[in-house]
Amino acid sequence: MNTTTITSEEFQKDPNGARKATANGPVFISERGVHAFALITIEEYRRIGGKGESILDLLAMPEDEYFDWEPPRMELHILPADFS
C-alpha cells in the first residue's frame, strides 16, 4: 500500500487524479505543509470502521425505534421586578 501526498491546490486542480490515486492507498491532502485531510476508498473506510456503518446509520437506531426517555424538568426561580 502506497500513500500519496498532495497539496490542497493540487487537489482542487485535479480531484479525479486524487480519487484514482486511492486505488494504491490513502491520499493525504496537505494545507501549508501539514496533513489536513485523508482520502480513502469506501472499502478501506469500512475495513477501518468495523461494521461499515455511517454515523447516520448509528444515530438512526433502527432496532430501537421507540425508547422511553423523560427529559428532566427545569426549575425556574422567578424574582419579582423591583421598580424602585
C-alpha positions in Angstrom: 0.0 0.0 0.0 1.4 3.3 -1.1 0.5 6.7 0.3 0.3 9.8 -1.8 0.5 13.4 -0.5 -0.8 16.3 -2.5 -1.4 19.9 -1.7 -4.9 21.3 -1.4 -4.2 23.4 -4.5 -3.3 20.2 -6.5 -6.5 18.5 -5.2 -8.6 21.5 -6.4 -7.0 21.3 -9.8 -7.3 17.5 -10.2 -9.8 15.9 -7.8 -10.2 12.9 -10.2 -6.5 12.2 -10.1 -6.6 12.1 -6.3 -9.6 9.8 -6.5 -7.7 7.5 -8.8 -4.7 7.5 -6.6 -6.7 6.0 -3.7 -6.6 2.7 -5.6 -2.9 2.4 -4.4 -3.6 3.6 -0.9 -4.6 6.7 1.1 -4.2 10.2 -0.3 -3.2 12.8 2.2 -4.1 16.4 1.3 -1.9 19.0 3.0 -2.5 22.6 3.8 0.5 24.8 4.4 2.7 21.7 4.6 0.6 19.9 7.2 -1.6 16.9 6.5 -5.2 18.2 6.8 -7.3 15.5 5.2 -7.2 11.9 4.1 -9.0 10.5 1.1 -9.6 6.7 1.2 -11.9 4.3 -0.7 -15.2 3.3 0.9 -13.9 -0.3 1.2 -10.9 1.0 3.3 -13.3 3.2 5.4 -15.5 0.2 6.1 -12.5 -2.0 7.0 -11.2 0.6 9.4 -14.6 1.4 10.8 -15.6 -2.2 11.5 -19.3 -2.7 10.7 -19.2 -0.3 7.8 -22.0 1.8 9.2 -22.0 5.5 8.8 -22.7 7.9 11.6 -26.2 8.3 10.3 -26.8 4.5 10.5 -25.6 4.5 14.1 -27.8 7.5 15.1 -30.9 6.1 13.4 -31.1 3.2 15.9 -33.4 1.1 13.6 -33.5 -1.7 16.1 -35.0 0.5 18.7 -37.4 2.9 17.1 -39.0 3.9 20.4 -37.3 4.3 23.6 -38.6 5.7 26.9 -36.9 8.9 27.8 -38.2 11.7 30.0 -36.3 15.0 29.8 -35.5 16.5 33.2 -37.9 19.2 34.4 -36.4 22.7 34.6 -36.9 24.6 37.8 -37.4 28.3 37.2 -37.0 30.8 40.1 -38.7 34.0 39.0 -37.9 37.0 41.1 -40.4 39.9 41.3 -39.5 43.1 39.4 -38.0 45.9 41.5 -39.4 49.2 40.2 -37.8 51.4 42.9 
